[in-house]
Amino acid sequence: MDASDLRGRTILVTGANAGIGYWCVEQLAARGARVLLGCRSTERAQVAVDAVRAHVPDADLRVLPLDLGSLDSIARAAAAVDEKLDAVICNAGVKAANRDARTSDGLDLMMGTNFLGHFALLARLDAALTPDARVVAVGSLAHRFARLDPAQITAPWRGSSLRQYGRSKAALMAFAFELDRRWSSSSRSAVIAHPGYAVDPLTPDREGVLEVPRATRAFAAVTRGLVQGKDGGALPIVHAATAAEVTGGDYWGPGGWLEFRGAPVRVTASDAVRDPALGGALWAAAEVATGIA
Ligand SMILES: NC(=O)c1ccc[n+]([C@@H]2O[C@H](COP(=O)([O-])OP(=O)(O)OC[C@H]3O[C@@H](n4cnc5c(N)ncnc54)[C@H](OP(=O)(O)O)[C@@H]3O)[C@@H](O)[C@H]2O)c1
């Protein structure tokens, strides 16, 4: 692959200051893309920018203040995008242990941030997307642990927080499949990618972004055959955003055992998240929840 093959392309990554989002930025910038870092803390975003530039000195980066847990912040961020976007990577995500955790708009924190925040962001960014723009939704293996009921997306959740996290990721994935169906008569596409099982202790250090104690890293090394670092987790997502072989409605993930680690391959999502009836009902429920039609 040519190290400058993405020159001239502009890509927004949400949740870009840490974890997989950070690595998406570094990998895209290394290939010449201009990258917008959509982050809720401009300080943490600037630390990430400095870390990327330490490894990719000519990285073309811009910080876009964006809190996906606030519909006002999302509207302000979209209004501040005054350039065309070739791709948007919907990566930001939270896991909340607490059932009472809410976004600024009073939505459940996980559903509100992981799904509805990205739903609102993409609606607001429509005019900024190029005619052949690609949206990548970052899904999760956890989508399989959860039954998604569009009528309940703003209801208090039941069961474990992992189940609600799975519902929020299933919702983002079902939305992306639906978006791709709605774009079928255009050149735009929506795809889904998941990072497998990606952990910090197997991830290279980046100053100020991630610094793992040597003992933790040594202890975690025994898991290297099973899981991967967040740099590896970014690979299917960057592939989904940039590779010519990717087509709308695809789902990409790591090709190794249980899809936990490995090089990107096409994988299969649950029947539920690919169901057009569920996608349509979810879209309608998201319009009501966000007030954005
Ligand atoms: N790691 C895995 O094995 C795994 C597996 C499946 C799916 N995923 C998905 O991959 C994505 C990234 O995961 P990760 O492991 O890299 O997580 P992470 O290290 O916790 O990073 C999450 C990122 O999202 C940002 N974020 C959280 N809430 C936000 C908000 N309201 N507005 C803007 N940004 C926000 C965080 O910013 P702050 O620094 O401000 O908190 C951070 O930059 C998530 O969508 C996750 O569901 C991860």
The ligand as a Gaussian input file, in Angstrom:
#p B3LYP/6-31G(d) Opt

LIG

0 1
 N      -11.881000      -2.452000      22.740000
 C      -12.630000      -3.441000      22.294000
 O      -12.283000      -4.626000      22.409000
 C      -13.909000      -3.160000      21.586000
 C      -14.689000      -4.243000      21.155000
 C      -15.849000      -4.004000      20.430000
 C      -16.220000      -2.711000      20.137000
 N      -15.462000      -1.676000      20.584000
 C      -15.906000      -0.336000      20.235000
 O      -14.817000       0.406000      19.715000
 C      -14.970000       1.786000      20.039000
 C      -13.717000       2.285000      20.716000
 O      -13.471000       1.483000      21.853000
 P      -12.127000       1.629000      22.705000
 O      -11.860000       0.309000      23.297000
 O      -11.106000       2.316000      21.920000
 O      -12.662000       2.585000      23.881000
 P      -11.890000       3.688000      24.740000
 O      -10.438000       3.415000      24.801000
 O      -12.663000       3.795000      26.005000
 O      -12.098000       5.034000      23.898000
 C      -13.390000       5.541000      23.732000
 C      -13.308000       6.874000      23.028000
 O      -14.647000       7.370000      22.889000
 C      -14.669000       8.690000      23.411000
 N      -15.969000       9.097000      23.925000
 C      -16.693000       8.542000      24.923000
 N      -17.819000       9.258000      25.133000
 C      -17.795000      10.306000      24.259000
 C      -18.647000      11.403000      24.007000
 N      -19.776000      11.608000      24.727000
 N      -18.319000      12.270000      23.024000
 C      -17.176000      12.105000      22.306000
 N      -16.310000      11.083000      22.522000
 C      -16.616000      10.202000      23.491000
 C      -13.622000       8.692000      24.523000
 O      -13.258000      10.014000      24.845000
 P      -12.872000      10.450000      26.351000
 O      -11.387000      10.272000      26.463000
 O      -13.294000      11.894000      26.385000
 O      -13.640000       9.592000      27.306000
 C      -12.514000       7.914000      23.825000
 O      -11.823000       8.757000      22.935000
 C      -16.225000       1.882000      20.913000
 O      -17.316000       2.253000      20.114000
 C      -16.411000       0.467000      21.423000
 O      -17.763000       0.185000      21.669000
 C      -14.320000      -1.863000      21.305000

